[in-house]
Amino acid sequence: MKKTLTSLLCAAVSLTLLSLACGESNPPQVPQPLEDGGVLWTECSPEGAREDCSQGESCIFVASHDRHLCVRACDSQTACEHPDAVCCPSSGEGAEGGHCVPSNACVPTDDAGVDGGSNEETDGGALEDGGTQEEDAGVDPEPDAGTDPEPDAGVDPEPDAGTEPDAGTDAGTDAGTDAGTDAGTDAGTDAGTDGGTDSGHTPIRVMASNLSSGNYQSYDPGHGIRLIKGVDPDIVLMQEFNYGNNSASDLRSLVDQIAPGFHYSRETGAQIPNGVISRWPIIESGQWPDPQVSNRDFAWARIDIPGPRDLWAVSVHLLTSSSSNRNAEAQAIVTKVRSQIPEDDYLVIGGDLNTDSFSESCFATFRQVVTTAGPHPADHNGSTGTNRNRNKPYDQVLVDQDLRQYQQATVIGSSTFPNGLVLDSRTYRPLSEIAPVQSGDSSSSNMQHMGVVKDFLVPNF
């Protein structure tokens, strides 16, 4: 079990080690110097602290920013002067007061599940490829064939997109079309419009979710459930799809907590199964064998979205053992896609790829059937990393060119993410936009990944 409070500030050279109640988010840049009677958050070095920092400041290591910064001391009576700084309290015997740090470097610890420490992901089951594996001692008793070395939002006020008529499946005469229109065969017209008229579009929000935080790679603690629910997705590509005893009633309960009445499919015979949750009916589903590991496969679902074209969703969880193993898995997926999925239908492949960088060979392999080029989803700070430490592109939502052309900005409340969202409760602001998400959900015990969200506006004709 990781410590409840993560040490975020470390005194340089002669300073006493400060352990702060801070999160592990890793913004890509140090905030620019700000004036508040001196320079706030200037980068410094322990050796040159006197030259780097102004009078009254100390050179402290801020773990969430991965560097030493000049910070001012503070206490309950001496508040931080700049609005973007917070007085993060020190902890430890005899500790009093604290230091003014960037507001996103100090996370409240009122959530019992919030832990700032790292946790190794375990996939359970033995590796078939003989690859190395790391084990999380004390958390997951099952070894991880694809161990993550580092732990792994919803405008959608729009009603169920199914309320928009499917132009190709109208059962009767089209009220509002010319009398001679055949509603059942007029695939190019929208119900309620004249033939040949743009029928309207359906918004589709897709989310990749390896957001389990239970000791046995399950969603039981509720952190992942809140994160998914908070961004209101239409389609969720689930990894580690475990809940309760995994009975039909337990799985139904999990789905209904995310979105009551949604459809779902989940692979069978897997210790850490993949699956798909969908607003729209799942016409058929199944699983393709993973040639590199035995405790999960690749789960696919054919979804009847509004309009004449179906959407095929493939939920994947690749190994961490090596990039060559991940590329072999990608090639197996590409082969199945080409043999089974019609070119005219839409395709999304997503989930936990466990990739260390975008230069990995598996991205070139996936490029045969989906687009992999940026720009990529990011959080409020512009960070695209999706592992716990936010420095690796573990999780992805990759779509074919047919669907990519309809990608839209992800808009949630007053926030807009032009290329999609990496959901990190430690950096998202304001949290009220993604209720019921809590600030510590993304740093909870066993949470190793961030959710990834992309939005599309697909024509109904």
N, C-alpha and C positions, 0 to 999 in steps of 0.2 A: 504494500500500500504506500502510495507516495505521500509526502508530507503535505499537510493542509496549507501551510504557508510556504511559498517558494522564495528563496533568497534572491532578491533582485538587485540589491545595492551592496557593493563590496568596497570597503574603504581602501584607498591606495596607500601602500608602503606602511606608514605609521598609524593609519586610522584603524579603529576597531571594526571588524566585520559587521555590516548591518544586514539583518535579515528582514526583508520587507514583504508585506502581503501584496504581492504583485503578480500579474499574469505573465504568460510566456509569449504574448504576441510579438511578432518581429517585424515592425514597420520597415519599409525599405530604405527610409532616409531618416536622418536625425532632423528634428524640427529646426528651422532656420533660427539663427540667433535673434532673440527678442529683448527689447530694452525694458528693464524694470528697476532703474537705479543701478544698472550694471548689465552685463550680458548674461542671459539665461540660456542654459543648455548648450553652451559652447563645448565643442569636443576638446579634450585635454589628454595629456599623458601623465602618468604618475611621476615620471622623472622631472617633467617641466611644469608641474602644477602651479608653481608660484608665478611663472610667466604667463601661463594660459588662462588662469582664473582671476577674477576680480577679487577685491578685498571682501571678506565675508563669505566666500564660496569655497567649497571643497571639491576636489577631483574624485568622483565616485564612479565605480563601474556599474552601469545600468544594464542588467542582463537582457531586458527586452529589446534594447537598442544595440546590444552587442558591442559596446564601446564605453570609454570613460567620458563622463560629462561633468561640467562645472555646475554644481547645484548649491542652493542656499539652504541653510537650516531653517526649520520651522517647528512650531508647536501649536497647541490649541489656542494660545493667545496671539501668536504671530502667524497669521495666515499668509499664504502665497499671494504675491501682488498680481501676478499675471493670470488672467482668466483661464488660460490653457494649462496651468500647472495645478497640481494638487499636493497637499501635504501628506505624503505617504509615511505612516508611522513606522518607527523602528520597533524591533522586537528583541527580546533577550533580557537577560538579567540586568536590572538597573537601567534599562534603556528608557530614555525620555525623549519626547519630541520625535522629529523625523527630518526628512528633506523634501524640498519642492522638486517634484519630478514631472515629466510629461503625463498628462491625465490618463493616457491609455497604458501607462507603465505600472499603474497601481490598481489592482482589481479587488473589489470588495470580497470578503470571505464569508458572507452570510449564508451562502449556499453550501450545505453540508457536503455536496458532491464536488466542490471545487478543489482541485489540486493543481498546483503549478508544476509539479515534477513531471518527468518524462515517464513513458510506459511503453514497453515493447509489445507490439501486436503479435498474438499467436494465432495461427490458423488451425492448430490441432491436426493430428495425423502425421504420418511419416512421409518424408519426401521420397518420391520415386526416382528423382533425377540425381540423387546423391548430393544435391547442393547443400551448402552450409545453411544453418538456421540458428537464430538467436532465440533464447527462451526468456520469458518474463517470469523470473522467480518471484513467487508470492502473489501473483495475480492470476494468470491463466495457466492452469495445470497442464493444458494440452500444448504440445510443441507446435510451432508455426511453420508450415512448409513455405510460407511466404511472409516471414516475419518482417514487419515494418520496423526499421531501426528507430523511427520517430513516429509518435502518434500521428496516427493519421493525421429580394427576399420577398412580393406578393401582392403586387398590385392586384392582381386578379380579383378585383371586385367584380369582374365580369361573371355573370351566372354561368352555370354549367354550359360549356360550349355545345353540348348536345341539344340545347334549346334552339340552336340555329339549324334550320332544316337541311337535310342532306339532299343535294340536288339530284343525286343519282338513285335515291331510294324512296321518293315520294310515292305513297301508296295509292293515292287517288288523284282526282283532278286538282290542278294547282289553282287555288282560289286567288285570283289576281293575275293570272296569265290569260292569254287569248284562249278562246274556247277550244281551238283545235290542237292545243299543246298536249303532248303525251307526257304526263307528269312522271310516269314510271321509266321512261327511256330518255328523257331530256337531260343527259348528263352535263350539258354545258350551260344549263340555265338554273337559276336559283328559284326555289319555291317562293312564290310571291312576287316574282318579277317577270318581265317579258323575256322571251327567248333571246339568248345572246347577251343579256345584260349582266354586268358584274354582280354576282350573287351575294357578295359579302365575304367576310373572312372569319376564321376561328383563331382566337389566341390560344397558344399552347405553351405552357411553361414546363420544361423538363429539368429534373434535378438528379444529380448523381449523389448517392447517399451511402457511404460507409460510416455511419454515425452510431454504431453500437458502443455502449459504454459499460455493459455488464461484465462481470468476472468471467463469464463463459461466452463472450462475444455475442451478447444479446442486447435488445433494446429495452430491457426491463426497467432500468433506473429512470427512464423517461427523458434524459437529456436530448437524445437523438429525436425522439418523438416531438418534443417542443421545437427543435430546430427545423424539422420538416414542416410541421404544421404552421410555423411562423411565416414561411414564404409562400404557402398556398400553391404547391405545384399541381399540375394536371397529370403528369406522368413521373413516377419515381423509379429510378434504377437502383434497387436495393442490394447491398452486400451484407453478409453476416445476418441474414434474415431470420433471426431467432427471437422467440418471445415466449415466456412462461414455459410450459411443457411442449410447445410446438404442436399442440392439438389444433384441430380445425377451429374450435371456439377461441383458443388463445390467439391464433393468427388473425381471425376475424376481428377480435378485440383490438389488436395492434393497428390494423388497417383503419378501423372505425375511429380510433383515437386520432389518427392523422387526418382522415377525411371520411366521414360516415357514408357508407354505401358505395365506396369506390370498389372497383374490380381489382383482383390480384391473381398472380400466378407465381409459383415458387417451385424451384427444382426439388426433386425427391432424392433421398439416399445420400444427402450431403451433410457434413458436420457443420460447415459454415456456408449455407446455401445462398445463392443469388436468386433474385426474383424481380418482378415488375408490379407496380401498383398503378392503376389507371382510372381516370375519370370516365373514360369510354369503355365499352365492352371489349373484352379480349376474345377474339374470334378463335384463335388457337394458340397453343404455347408448347414449349418443350425445352430440352436441354441438349447442348452439344458437348461431347467429351472434352475435357481439358487433358491434353497429352502429357502434361508435366506434373500433375498432382492428382491425388485420389480423393481429397476431401471436399471438392466442389467441382462443378462444371460451369458452362456458360449458359445462362438461362435466357431464352428468347420468348417474345410474345408478339403476336400480330394483332394490332389494335384498330378497331373500327372508328377512326376519327371522322368527323363530318366531312363530306365530300366524297368523290369517287375513288380516291387513293387511300390505301391503308398505310399505317405507320408501323414498321417493325422495330421493336426495341430489344436490344441485346445487352444484358446486364453481366458485367465481367469483373473478375477479381484476379489479377495477374500476380505471379510470384515475386517475392523480393530477392530470391536467391541469386539471380544474375540477369543481366540484360539479354543474354543469348536465350535464356529460358523464356523470358517475356516475349522475345521476338518469335520464338517457336509457337507460343500460344497465340500471338497475333496472326501468324500465318494460318493456323488451324481455323481461326474465326473467319478470316478472309475467304478461305476455301469453302466453308459452309455458307457464307453469305452469297457467294457467287453461284452456288448450286441450288440454293433454296429460295432466295428472295427475289421477286420480280424487279427488274430495273426500273419500272414505272412507279413503284411504291416508294414511300419515304423510308429512310433508315437512320437510326441513331444507335451508336455503340457507346456505352459509357459505364462509369463506375470507378473502381480503384485499380489503376494501372500500375501503381507502385514504381513509377518511373523517376529516375534521378534527374533527368533533364529532357528538354525537347529535342535533343540531338540523338536520342536513343534510336536504334534501328527499328524498333517496333512501330514508331510513328511513321517511318517510311513505308513499312508494310501495310499499316492501316490505311495509308494514303491511297491505296489501290481501290478502296470502296467508300472512304469518307474523307472529308477535308480535315487537315490537322494544323493548318497555318493559323498564325495569330491575326489580329490581336486576341488575347485570351481573357477570360473573366478575371476580375480583380475585386479586392475589397475597397473600403473607403480610402485606404492609404495607397492604393495602386499596386498592392502586393498580389502576385498571381500564384504564389506557393500555396499548396493545400495540405501539406503535412502539418503535424502539430507545431513544429518550429517555423513553419511558413517559408521554407527555403527550397522545396522540391515540388514539382508538378505531379503529385501522386494521382489526383482525381480529375476526370475529364468527362465532358459531354461532347462527343464527336458525331457529326451528322453528314449525310451525303450532300452533294452539291444541290440536288433538287430542293432539299429542305434548307440548306444554308442560305440560299438566296432570299429566304423569308425571315431571317433572323432580325429581331428588333432589340432595342435597348431594354434592359430589365428595369422597370420602374416600380418602386415600392414607396408609397407615401410621397414624401417630397424628395426622395433619393432616386437618382438615375445612374445606372451602371451601363455605359454604352456597349460593352462587349460581354455582358453577363456578370454574375456576382459570385465571388468566393465568400461564403458565409462563415464569418468568425464572430461569435458573440462578444469577443474581447475587444473588437475594433468597431463593430457596427454601432452607429449612432443616428438617431435616437432609437433605443431598444423598443420604445413604444410602437414603432412601425412594424415590428415583427413579433408582437405578442403572440403566444405566451413565453417567448424565449427569455431566458435569464442570462445575466452577464457571464456567469461561470460555466455555462453549458459546454462551450467549446474547449474548456480546459479541465473538464471533469475527469475523474479517474477513468483510465482506459480509453479515453477519446483521443484518437490518433490522426483523424482526418477532418477536413472541412468539407461542407457541402458545396456543390457547384451548381449554379442555376443558369440556364439560357432560355430566352423567350423567342417565340416565332409567331408570325401572323400568317396563317395558311389559308389560301383561297378555298372556297367551298364549291369550286367548279372545275 
